[in-house]
Each structure stands twice: as structure tokens, then as C-alpha cells.
Amino acid sequence: MTATLTAWSIRRYGAPEHLTPVSRPIPTPGPGEVLIRIRASAVSRADGMMRAGTPRFARLFLGLRRPRHDLVGTCLSGEIAATGPGVSRFAIGDEVFGLAGLKFGANASHICLSETDMLVPKPAALSFEEAAVMCDGPLTSLNFLREVAKLRAGEKVLILGASGSLGSAAVQIATAMGADVTGTCSARNADMVAALGAGRVIDYAQEDFTRQAERYDVIYDTLGVSSFAKAKGSLTRSGRYVCPVLGLGLLGAMLRTSVAGTRKARFSATGMLKPDVLRPMLGTLVEMVEDGKLVPFIDRVYPLADLIEAHRHMETGHKRGNVVVV
Ligand SMILES: NC(=O)c1ccc[n+]([C@@H]2O[C@H](COP(=O)([O-])OP(=O)(O)OC[C@H]3O[C@@H](n4cnc5c(N)ncnc54)[C@H](OP(=O)(O)O)[C@@H]3O)[C@@H](O)[C@H]2O)c1
């Protein structure tokens, strides 16, 4: 009897209910490939957008009329179950985490990836659940704070959406980088954001940061809840507004500020960066984990069989940190 893997498929863009469980033969790793037995995988906002096919311009990469790859899930952790010919970086039994990215298929029991994909050894300090989300919030926020915003020690940073996946990682990373951190969140999450390292917490339902006198070197709008135009007055003269949610407003602000003005608006698509660029960033994050400066915040853990429920919770827009399936 052929051994089978369990995965989740999406044949047309839409709501969580469009997700369907599927069984397929477990693939044999080819030259340079490893077979991973997945222990945990993330259910991120990006996964939700890929499932729904939004924003529509993303379909240029995902497939115009229907998803080009029918399996879902992008970030994972697990153990190497088999290695293909010529594999030198990994051996059977190694614990790893990484990014399937646009290969998809991380919300599954097994996956084959190339050893040169974004795959690195899992540090003992991380559980499989924590390791599974490292390539979502932590990797994106390190990219935005260090590479895109060029945040420096001693600078003031405002993190909008500090209780989400990107935000909860950003608070810890900015603190580890020696920045002076303020985060926005609701009252129910204020203790969590302060415990992650924020020196000051703004309740977004009660206070509007744009009406306050404080000026920031960096405003990291993790959710796209503000805009460069609104945030500009709260930036220092050389301040940077960085946002991972691309829209026409942000695109226009990036174009305008690239040619004029001292305050800048910037975006990056972290998952589209090459493994050679991302791997050293994961190295930095692993060091932060091992130094006790970063622990991914896990909100809920669901069995893989409940992926639809996990997507529904993620889509409320009110998760705290990360959602994982095991
Ligand atoms: N460009 C890239 O490289 C990249 C990479 C990864 C993700 N992304 C994108 O980044 C975005 C953020 O994802 P995420 O996973 O961090 O989000 P998330 O975890 O779903 O954010 C949820 C959190 O945001 C809080 N929140 C809601 N409205 C708020 C507001 N107005 N002000 C402050 N906090 C608010 C919620 O708290 P309450 O419940 O208290 O309201 C909740 O804790 C997504 O759009 C995703 O697609 C981009």
C-alpha cells in the first residue's frame, strides 16, 4: 500500500469553506531535495489573502482565474524524514523550520523542499509551534525594521498593531535592537504588548497618535491602518513610515517620497526576497531566540484537521500573535 500524506487544497479563490482536505502519495525526494514530516505550520494573514486571491493584483503571481498551486500553507516546522541524492545540509531526524513560500503545501503532514530553499535547523529553544511562525511575523518584522526602515539603537519607533503576528515580533525585535518602543493595541492587549518590551502603549480605541506631540524616527504600520499622509506629522524630519500592506496610496507615497522630501514611505515583499538574502536574517532571529530576546507569541493551536476553523479565527482580525495547526 502506498503511504499517503494529508494536505489541504483550494481549487478556487474564496472563503475558508473552500478549503478541502486531500490525500496524496507521499513524494520521494529528488536530487537535492528533502522530505519533511511537518509538525506544525502557520495560518497567517498572508495565507488568508492567498486563499481569497486578494488583493486582486496578487493573482498575477498566484494564478489569474484560479490558484496555480492548489495546496495551501507557507510557513512550517518539522523533521527530515528522507533525503534525496546529493543532499549535504540535512540528515534524517534533523529538526528544521522554514518557508515553502510560493511552492505552498505547508498545511500538510509532509512536504518535499530543496535543501537550498528557506530551510534552517530548529533551535532547541523553540517549540515546533513557535518555529513554524518564524518566517511570518519575526522574519517580516526584522526585514522591515532593520533593512527597510534602517532602525538604529536609541531611535524612537511606533508600532501600529503591536498585538498581531508582525507587531508582537516587531516589539521584541525593536527592543532587542535598542530602540525606544511604543506600540498601539486595544486595552485587552496592553499588558501583553508591555510584557513584550514596549515602553509605552497607546490604546488605539481611545487615543489617536497623530494628535499627540510625540515624534517618531520610524512608524511601522503592520496592518496598514494609517497612511503616510496621516502619519507624516508624527515623523521626525528624517522619519520613515514603513508598511507591509501594499495599496495604491502607499505606492503613490513611495514614488513621491523617493524624489522629494526628507520623510520616506517604504514597502517590501519579504517572502519574495531570495533565500540568500533571507537566510542571514533567520540567523539573526535564531540568535535573538537563543539570547532569550525573542519568543514568537502563539494565540491558538488547532489540529491540522481543523484548518477551516483556524482560517476563520485568523480572519477575525483580532488574533493575538500567531495561529498554528499541528
Ligand atoms: N509585505 C510583507 O512582507 C508581509 C509579510 C507578512 C504579512 N504581511 C501583511 O501584514 C499584515 C499584518 O498581518 P498580521 O498577521 O500581523 O495581522 P494580525 O495578527 O491579524 O493582526 C491582528 C491584531 O491587530 C490588532 N488590531 C486590529 N485593528 C487595530 C488597529 N486599528 N490598531 C492597532 N491594532 C489593531 C488586533 O487587536 P484587537 O483584537 O485588540 O483589535 C489583533 O491583535 C497582513 O495584511 C499581512 O498580509 C505582509
The ligand as an ORCA input file, in Angstrom:
! r2SCAN-3c Opt
* xyz 0 1
  N       4.875     42.667      2.934
  C       5.252     41.609      3.635
  O       6.391     41.180      3.559
  C       4.249     40.901      4.536
  C       4.611     39.705      5.171
  C       3.710     39.106      6.063
  C       2.449     39.696      6.295
  N       2.114     40.839      5.625
  C       0.817     41.508      5.873
  O       0.908     42.148      7.137
  C      -0.399     42.357      7.661
  C      -0.394     42.157      9.162
  O      -0.524     40.810      9.491
  P      -0.585     40.276     10.997
  O      -0.615     38.788     10.864
  O       0.448     40.903     11.840
  O      -2.022     40.788     11.486
  P      -2.923     40.170     12.641
  O      -2.082     39.311     13.546
  O      -4.110     39.515     12.055
  O      -3.409     41.464     13.439
  C      -4.369     41.283     14.410
  C      -4.120     42.209     15.589
  O      -4.256     43.577     15.173
  C      -4.923     44.299     16.200
  N      -5.637     45.443     15.620
  C      -6.760     45.429     14.872
  N      -7.080     46.684     14.480
  C      -6.131     47.516     15.004
  C      -5.899     48.915     14.941
  N      -6.716     49.733     14.273
  N      -4.824     49.405     15.591
  C      -3.986     48.613     16.275
  N      -4.151     47.266     16.377
  C      -5.218     46.730     15.733
  C      -5.852     43.287     16.819
  O      -6.083     43.644     18.179
  P      -7.596     43.825     18.753
  O      -8.229     42.486     18.702
  O      -7.376     44.291     20.131
  O      -8.272     44.824     17.860
  C      -5.094     41.970     16.713
  O      -4.345     41.629     17.874
  C      -1.332     41.479      6.840
  O      -2.054     42.293      5.947
  C      -0.374     40.590      6.052
  O      -0.883     40.167      4.808
  C       2.977     41.447      4.756
*
